[in-house]
Amino acid sequence: MAYPGDVIGLNNPGVFAIGDTIYQGEKLEYEGIPFFSPEMFAYLKNPNPSKFKQFRKGVSELREEGAVQIMYSADESRRDPILAAVGQLQFEVVQFRLKNEYNVDTLLEPIGYNVARWVTGGWPALEKAGRIFNTATVKDSYNRPVLLFKNEWNCRQIEADHPALKLSSTAPVVSGMQPEDL
């Protein structure tokens, strides 16, 4: 039994996210927790196709736990998830846990970007901006566009070249959104 104000631990059957509140009574909705801009990016590859289900389940559950942000290339032909982290240790933890908890070996393919910015206004705003050079366009777990830049200078240059394009260093917080399993 738990009382108001208690902090408890629960096994997550896939319905809880970081910051969720369990309560009894009228529907209550808090603003979500923002995602901060990662600085390291790498494709996470599963070299063993027979372990696809374990790989996908492990990546999904680690994303739910907040172990690392997961993004995907906007190029639909590229299906490998992109790990987006603040430091190398997050990559190592994900690989360790996938190996030890899901029995899946993985490979990392680093991506040469270290600045991420969410596009305010979503895909329509990005399309309106037209062709943008020296960036990679990816989507986060909520299918929101994220631009990856090689460095801060490159980011500022794009902002100067496209003043109508508004970028944010934190993901927009939208209540009630659920991540997509891509």
C-alpha positions in Angstrom: 0.0 0.0 0.0 1.3 3.5 -0.8 0.1 6.9 0.5 0.2 10.4 -1.1 3.8 11.6 -1.3 5.3 8.1 -1.2 7.9 7.2 -3.8 7.5 3.6 -4.9 9.1 1.3 -7.5 7.1 -0.6 -10.1 7.9 -3.2 -12.8 7.0 -1.5 -16.0 4.7 -3.6 -18.3 5.3 -1.0 -21.0 2.7 1.5 -20.0 4.7 3.8 -17.7 7.2 6.5 -18.7 9.6 8.6 -16.7 7.6 11.2 -14.8 4.3 9.4 -14.8 2.1 9.8 -11.7 -0.2 7.1 -10.4 -3.2 8.5 -8.6 -6.9 7.9 -8.0 -9.5 10.5 -8.9 -10.2 12.9 -11.8 -8.0 12.8 -14.9 -4.8 14.7 -14.2 -2.1 15.6 -16.8 1.2 17.2 -16.1 3.5 18.8 -18.7 6.1 16.2 -19.8 9.8 16.1 -19.1 11.9 17.7 -21.9 14.6 15.8 -23.8 17.9 17.7 -23.7 20.2 18.0 -26.7 22.5 15.0 -27.0 26.1 15.5 -28.2 27.0 12.1 -29.5 25.3 10.0 -32.1 25.8 6.5 -33.5 23.8 4.0 -35.5 23.1 0.9 -33.4 23.5 -2.2 -35.6 22.3 -5.7 -34.9 24.8 -8.0 -36.8 22.6 -11.1 -36.2 19.2 -10.9 -38.0 17.9 -13.9 -36.1 18.0 -11.7 -32.9 15.8 -9.0 -34.4 12.9 -9.4 -32.0 15.2 -9.3 -28.9 17.1 -6.3 -30.4 13.9 -4.3 -31.1 12.4 -5.2 -27.6 15.7 -4.2 -25.9 16.0 -0.9 -27.7 12.3 -0.1 -27.0 12.6 -0.9 -23.3 15.8 1.0 -22.9 14.2 4.0 -24.6 11.2 3.8 -22.2 13.6 3.7 -19.2 15.4 6.9 -20.5 18.7 5.1 -20.7 19.4 6.9 -24.0 17.4 8.8 -26.6 16.5 6.9 -29.8 16.3 8.6 -33.2 15.9 7.3 -36.7 17.1 8.6 -40.1 14.5 10.5 -42.1 15.6 8.3 -45.0 13.2 5.4 -44.7 15.7 3.0 -46.3 17.9 3.4 -43.2 16.2 1.4 -40.4 18.9 1.2 -37.8 18.1 3.2 -34.7 20.4 6.1 -33.8 21.5 6.3 -30.2 21.7 9.9 -29.1 23.6 10.4 -25.9 25.4 13.0 -23.8 28.5 10.8 -23.3 30.2 7.6 -24.4 29.2 5.9 -21.2 25.5 5.9 -22.2 26.5 4.0 -25.4 28.5 1.4 -23.4 25.6 0.9 -20.9 23.1 0.3 -23.8 25.4 -2.2 -25.5 26.2 -4.0 -22.1 22.5 -4.2 -21.2 21.5 -5.4 -24.7 24.1 -8.2 -24.5 23.4 -9.2 -20.9 19.6 -8.7 -20.6 18.5 -9.5 -24.2 21.4 -11.7 -25.4 22.0 -9.4 -28.4 25.4 -8.3 -29.7 25.5 -4.9 -31.2 27.9 -2.7 -33.2 28.1 1.1 -33.1 28.7 3.2 -36.2 29.5 6.8 -35.0 27.9 9.7 -36.8 30.0 12.8 -37.2 27.6 15.2 -35.6 27.6 16.7 -32.1 24.7 19.2 -32.0 21.0 18.4 -32.2 18.2 20.9 -32.6 14.4 20.1 -32.7 12.5 22.0 -35.4 9.8 24.2 -33.9 6.7 23.8 -36.0 7.6 20.2 -37.0 7.8 18.8 -40.5 5.8 21.6 -42.2 8.3 24.2 -40.9 11.2 22.1 -42.1 9.6 21.7 -45.6 8.9 25.4 -45.8 12.6 26.2 -45.1 13.6 24.3 -48.2 16.9 22.6 -48.8 19.3 22.8 -45.8 22.9 22.0 -46.3 25.6 20.6 -43.9 23.0 18.9 -41.6 21.4 15.5 -41.2 17.7 15.3 -40.7 16.5 12.6 -38.3 13.3 12.0 -36.3 13.0 11.4 -32.6 10.9 8.7 -31.0 7.8 10.9 -31.4 8.4 11.4 -35.1 9.4 15.0 -34.7 12.1 16.4 -37.0 15.6 16.9 -35.5 18.5 18.5 -37.3 22.0 17.3 -36.5 25.0 19.7 -37.0 28.7 19.0 -36.9 29.2 21.9 -34.5 27.7 25.0 -32.9 29.1 27.2 -35.7 27.4 25.2 -38.3 24.1 25.4 -36.3 24.4 29.2 -36.0 25.1 29.5 -39.8 21.9 27.6 -40.7 19.9 29.8 -38.3 21.3 32.9 -40.0 20.7 31.4 -43.5 17.1 30.4 -42.6 15.8 33.0 -40.1 12.2 31.7 -40.3 13.3 28.3 -39.2 13.1 28.1 -35.4 15.2 25.5 -33.6 15.2 24.4 -30.0 18.0 22.7 -28.0 15.3 20.8 -26.1 12.5 18.7 -27.5 9.1 20.2 -27.4 7.0 18.9 -24.5 3.6 17.7 -25.5 1.3 16.1 -23.0 -0.3 12.8 -23.9 2.1 11.9 -26.8 3.3 8.4 -27.0 6.6 7.4 -28.7 6.2 5.5 -32.0 7.8 2.1 -32.4 9.5 2.5 -35.7 
